[in-house]
């Protein structure tokens, strides 16, 4: 298990859920959930938090495959949230650039 999608799949299987059942619990389509598990789509923070809550697993477990002891979890969680927020902002800026480029091309 080397990426988030693999860890999500592992947790889904451990819960005895099919992809369709998991997608239904997350209120997304089965193909969209499949893309998450296979890494074909990037997760934003809100979706990652939703999956963690639905699968009853700490976000850290999905991100790293490891749990963090209580003493250091608040520091690591805060750093991780900041990093995720920065990446989410970066992704949104890149999406906007792509949309602007499509507009310039008249597409």
C-alpha positions as CSV (number, residue, x, y, z in Angstrom):
1,X,0.0,0.0,0.0
2,X,1.9,3.1,-1.2
3,X,-0.7,5.7,-1.9
4,X,-3.9,7.2,-0.5
5,X,-6.1,5.4,-3.0
6,X,-4.6,2.1,-1.9
7,X,-5.2,2.9,1.8
8,X,-8.8,3.9,1.1
9,X,-9.4,0.7,-0.8
10,X,-7.8,-1.3,2.0
11,X,-10.1,0.3,4.6
12,X,-13.2,-0.1,2.4
13,X,-12.5,-3.8,2.0
14,X,-11.8,-4.1,5.8
15,X,-15.3,-2.6,6.3
16,X,-16.8,-5.1,3.9
17,X,-18.1,-2.5,1.5
18,X,-18.2,-2.7,-2.3
19,X,-17.2,0.4,-4.3
20,X,-20.8,1.1,-5.0
21,X,-21.8,0.9,-1.3
22,X,-18.9,3.2,-0.4
23,X,-19.8,5.7,-3.2
24,X,-23.4,5.7,-2.0
25,X,-22.3,6.5,1.6
26,X,-20.1,9.4,0.2
27,X,-22.9,10.6,-2.1
28,X,-20.7,10.3,-5.2
29,X,-20.9,8.1,-8.2
30,X,-19.3,4.7,-8.3
31,X,-17.0,5.7,-11.2
32,X,-15.9,8.8,-9.2
33,X,-15.1,6.6,-6.2
34,X,-13.2,4.2,-8.4
35,X,-11.1,7.1,-9.7
36,X,-10.3,8.0,-6.1
37,X,-9.1,4.5,-5.3
38,X,-7.0,4.2,-8.4
39,X,-5.5,7.6,-8.0
40,X,-7.0,9.0,-11.2
41,X,-8.5,11.9,-9.3
42,X,-6.9,14.2,-6.8
43,X,-8.6,14.5,-3.4
44,X,-9.4,17.9,-1.9
45,X,-9.4,18.3,1.9
46,X,-13.1,18.2,2.3
47,X,-13.4,14.9,0.4
48,X,-10.5,13.4,2.3
49,X,-12.1,14.4,5.6
50,X,-15.5,13.0,4.4
51,X,-13.9,9.6,3.5
52,X,-12.0,9.5,6.9
53,X,-15.2,10.2,8.8
54,X,-17.3,7.7,6.8
55,X,-14.7,5.0,7.1
56,X,-14.1,5.8,10.7
57,X,-10.4,6.2,10.4
58,X,-8.0,9.1,11.2
59,X,-7.1,11.2,8.2
60,X,-3.4,10.5,9.1
61,X,-4.0,6.8,8.5
62,X,-5.3,7.6,4.9
63,X,-2.4,9.9,4.2
64,X,0.5,8.0,5.6
65,X,-0.8,4.5,6.5
66,X,0.3,5.1,10.1
67,X,-1.5,6.4,13.2
68,X,0.1,9.1,15.3
69,X,0.3,8.9,19.1
70,X,-1.9,11.3,21.0
71,X,1.0,13.5,22.2
72,X,2.2,14.5,18.8
73,X,-1.0,14.2,16.8
74,X,-2.2,17.8,17.4
75,X,1.1,19.3,16.1
76,X,1.3,16.9,13.2
77,X,-2.4,17.4,12.4
78,X,-2.1,21.2,12.4
79,X,1.0,21.0,10.1
80,X,-0.8,18.5,7.9
81,X,-3.9,20.7,7.7
82,X,-1.7,23.7,6.7
83,X,0.1,21.6,4.0
84,X,-3.2,20.3,2.7
85,X,-4.8,23.7,2.6
86,X,-1.7,25.1,0.7
87,X,-1.9,22.2,-1.8
88,X,-5.7,22.6,-2.2
89,X,-5.2,26.4,-2.9
90,X,-2.4,25.5,-5.4
91,X,-4.7,23.1,-7.2
92,X,-7.5,25.7,-7.4
93,X,-5.1,28.2,-8.9
94,X,-4.0,25.7,-11.5
95,X,-7.6,24.9,-12.3
96,X,-8.3,28.6,-12.8
97,X,-5.3,28.9,-15.1
98,X,-6.5,25.9,-17.2
99,X,-10.0,27.5,-17.5
100,X,-8.5,30.8,-18.4
101,X,-6.4,29.1,-21.1
102,X,-9.4,27.3,-22.5
103,X,-11.3,30.7,-22.6
104,X,-8.4,32.3,-24.5
105,X,-8.5,29.4,-27.0
106,X,-12.2,29.9,-27.4
107,X,-13.1,26.4,-26.2
